[in-house]
């Protein structure tokens, strides 16, 4: 980094640390540091988006592709009589699901099979063959494999991580802004870490708003749009006082589909939400009150909520997220009067929520 570049970044950072900055200062900081990121994928995930707003590579694309596969997986296996058996035939896209889960699952899960991630990825790449959109364990591999807990143990572990382990967000606010701080130090920018940390939440508000409605192109040519997700609701406690419950804001993407409920003889809509970026921003503290509406106003009938799903743009005023137009409640951020009347977030990880949603619609 040459001297003039360093001076420019220093002036911009001083403005941010002073607390008198806007979105352009944040975007400029990431843009100027981008050539010096040294392959830091967490930092580059946002910096590259600033440079190229429509993304077809990166950590978010990998996560969204996995979530699209998982949405299809639940349709193929969760609400049908089919059961995943990796010793037999299964849908070919599950191979990619397994690879993603092996790469992202916490290391302690692998202790039980006495194999590391590299060995299991090699098992997936070499042990299966694909024909007519179906994958099968290779017969020669079935006979010769002998490592760790054995063939059955590895197959059972892979079935376990695909079906039961929850997927964590790609990264958190702490990870992203820690990467920013680290790169500033590495490139000789002078600042006090504690002073920058005091502005972390304000910086994150601008990052979140810039990522709202961001577009990602997946390898199968489909497009996914991410959005700010949050929830605030109110309920009466045992003393009759109204208590406000505020959730942390995040960046997420929704995958809508329909599943046929055999017992009920009809299709029902299901939504899976993929959380990409966690923050420490409370909806109550960082969102303008005009964003929140009663769920009875937004969705007077459960079935109507699928008729129109259109997010508004957001801007930041005095470091609060505000809608750029009168908010009609078709986004993720909402408020309810009572807990039992709350916004239904459909996630197939919870059968109970799905059952409650179906009952509510009947």
N, C-alpha and C positions, 0 to 999 in steps of 0.2 A: 504494500500500500504506500503510495507516494505521499509527500507532505501535504499537498493541497487537498487531497482526498481525506486525509486524516483530520485536517482542520475543519472541513465541511461537516464531517460526521460528528466531530466534537461540539460544534455550535448547535447542531440539531439535537444532540443528546442533552446538552445543557438546557435547551428550551423544554424538552420533555421532563427533565428532572425538576424544573421550576414549577411544573404543573399547569403552565399556560400553553398547552399544545392542542392540536386537533388531529384528525385522521391523516391528513397529508404528512404531518411530521412522522407519524408511526410508519406509514407506507414508505416514505423516503428512507427511513432508517434501515428497514429490511432490504430495500432495493440496493442501497449503497453497500451494504455488508454482503450481499449475495455472492459477488465474485470471490469473496474471501472466506466462504463457509467451510472449506476443507471437507466437503462431503457430509456435513452434518444434516442427516435426512430430516430430522425434526424441524430444524430451522428452515431448511429449503422447502419443506412442504408448504409453508405460508409464503416465503419469499418468491418461490417459483410461481405461485398463484397470482401474486401481485404483478409479476412480469407477463404471465400468460394465463388470462382469466378462465379459459376453457381448457381443462386438464384431461389428458388421457394416460398419464403415468403418475406414479407417486404412491405414497402410503395410503392416501384416501381412496385412490382408485382400486388398490389391492383389497382394501377393507370392504368397499362397496361391491366389488365383484364377488367376494366371499358371501356377503349378505344376500346378494341376489341368488346365489347358489343355495344358500340356506333356506331362503323363502321357497324355492322350488323343492328342496328336500322335504320340508314339512308337508307340502302338498302331496308328494310322492309316497311318504312313509309315515307321517304322523297321524293323519286322519284317514288312513286306508288300512287294509288288512296286511299290507306289505310290511316286512320287518327287515332292517338292515342286517345282512350277513355277509361279511367280507370274505368268507371262505367260499361263497357262491357267486352268482352274478349280481351286479348292482349298477346303478346309473353311473356313467363315466365321469360326470362332473364332481362326484364325491371324492375322486382322487385329488382334485385341486382343493377341495374343502379340507381334506386331511393335511395337505402340505401347508396350507395357511395356518391351521390350528397347531401343527407341530412347531411352526416358526414363532407363533405368538403366545403359546401356552407357557405358564410359569414353570421354571425348571424343576420345582419340587415334585411336580406330577410325574416326572420321568423316573423317579427313584424306584418305584415299584417294579419297573420292567428292566432295570439295570442296563439301560441303553441311553446314549445321548441323542440329541436332536439330529446330528449329522448321520448317525447310523440309521435312525428311523426314516429320514428322508431318502436315504439310499434304498432302504427296504421298499418304500412306496414307488420310487422311480424304476426299480429293477424287478419288483415282484409281481407286477400286474401287466396285463395286456388288454387292449381295447379293441372291440369289434362291434360294429353296428350300434354305437352309442351305449354299449354295455361294457363293463370292466370285469375281468375275472383274474383270479390268482393263477399265475403260470404253473402248469403241472410240474415242470422240472424244479421250480423254486419251492413248490409245496413239499417235494421229496427231499430236497437238499438243505433247506434252511435249518440252521441249528445255532442260535445265539441268544444270549440274555435269558429270558423266560420261555424261549421256544416260540414256535409259529403261532400256536393258539393264544398265548399270552400277549403277543404283539398285536394280533388281530383284534382281540378283546379290548386292548388299550385304545387302538385307533377308533373302534366303534364308540368307546366311552367318550373320547375327546370331541368327536364330531357331534354326538347327540346330547351330551349332558353338561359340558363345560361352557359357561357363559363367556361371551366375547367381550373383552375389555375395550374401552375407547382406544383409538390409535395412539393418542398422547394427551397429556393434560396441560392446563395453563402453566403449571409449575415447570414442566419439562420444556415447553416452548420458550418461556421467558428466561429460564436458566440457560438455555442454549444461546439466547440473545446476549445475556450478560457475559457468558464465557467467551463468545466471539469478540465482544468489545474489548475485553481484557487482553485476549490473544493478539489483537491488532493495535495495541498501544493506546487505546482511548482511555483517558483519565476520568474516573468518577468513583464515588463512594457507593458500594453495593447497596447499603441500607437506604440511601437516598433514591436509588432507582426502584428498589422494591416497594417503596411507598406509592409509586405510580403504576404498579403492576396491574391492578384492577382496572384503572382508567385506560391503560394501554390495551388490555384485553377486551374492553367494551368496543373499541374501534376495530380490533381484529375480528371480533365476532360479527359485527355489523357488515364489515367488508366481505366476509365469507357467506353471509346470508344470501340464499338463492344462487349460490355458486354452482356451476355446471361441470359435470364430470362425464366423460365418454368412456364407456367400458369396452373391453375387447370384442364383445358381441355386437357392438354398434349401438347399444341402448344408451340412453342418457339418464342421469340421475341428478336431481337438484337437492342441495343441502340447505338447511334452514336453521334459524335460531329456535331452540326448543326450551320451553320452561313451563312451570306450572305454579299457580298460586290459588289456594282455595281457603274458604273460611268454614268453620264448623262451630257448633255450640258445645262447650265442655259440660261436665257434670254440674257445674255451678250456674249454668245458663249463660255464661259469658261467651262472646264470639271470639274465637281464636283464629288468627291468620297463619296458615301454613305456607311457607314459601320454599320452593325448590331451587336448586342451583341451575343456572342457565347452561346450555350446551349447544353444540352444533350436531345436528343429526340428519338422517335421511330416512324416509319411510318407503316401505315396499308393500304395496296393496295387492291383494289377490283374493280369490274366492275358493272356498273349500266346500266340498259336498259332504254334509253330515248324513251318513247312512241311516242312523237311527231316526232322524227327523225328516228324512226324505227331501231335503232341499239344500240349496247353496247359501252360505253365509260369508260376508266379507271379513277378511282378516288383515290386520296391519302389523307388520314387523318393523320395528324402528332400530336403526343402526346408529349408535352414538359414536361420533368420530372424535370429538374434542370436549373434554371436561373443563369446567371453569370453577372458580370459587365465587362467582357472581350470584348473589341472591336475587331472585326475580323481584321481590318486594323492594329491595334497595336500589336496583339498577334499572328498573323499568318504570316508565311513566304510568300513572294510574289509569290513563285513558286507554291503555292497551287491554286491560282486563275487563271481561264481561261475564255475565252469568251464563252458565252452560244451558240453562233453560231458554235463554234468548237466542243462543247460537244454534243449538240443536234441539228444538222442541220435540222432535221425533227422531229416535235413533237412526232410522233408515235414511233420513234426509241428510245425514252428515256425509254420506258418500256422494251425494249429488253434486256438490260444489266444494272443491278443496283448492283454494287459491290464496297464496301467501301475499301479504303486503310487504312493501319495502320498509326498512327502518332507517332512521338517522339518529345521530347522537346530539342531544341538546343538554348542555350543562352536565355532561357525562352520564346522562340517562338515555336509555333506548326509547325512542318515540316512533310511532307510526307516521309515515309521510302523508297518510290520508286517514279519514275517519275509519277506525278499525271495526270491521264487521264480524270478527271472530272466526274466520276460516283458517287461522293459523294454529300453531301449537299452544300459544300462550293464552290461558283462559282462567276464569275464576268461578267457583261455585259457592252456593250458600251453605250447603251441608256436605259432609264427607260422602254420604251414600249417594248423593246426586252428582258425584264428581265426573270429570272428563274421563272417558274410557280410553286408555291407551292399550291397544290390542297387541299383546306379545305372546307368541306361541310358547314361550318358556313357562307360561303359567296357565295350566288348564283351567284353574279356578276363574281367572279373569275372563277367559273365553266363554265359559259356561254362564257367568253373570251377564255378559254382554248379550248372549243369545236369549236368555230369559227376559232381559230388558226389552228385546225387540219383539217378543211374541205378544 
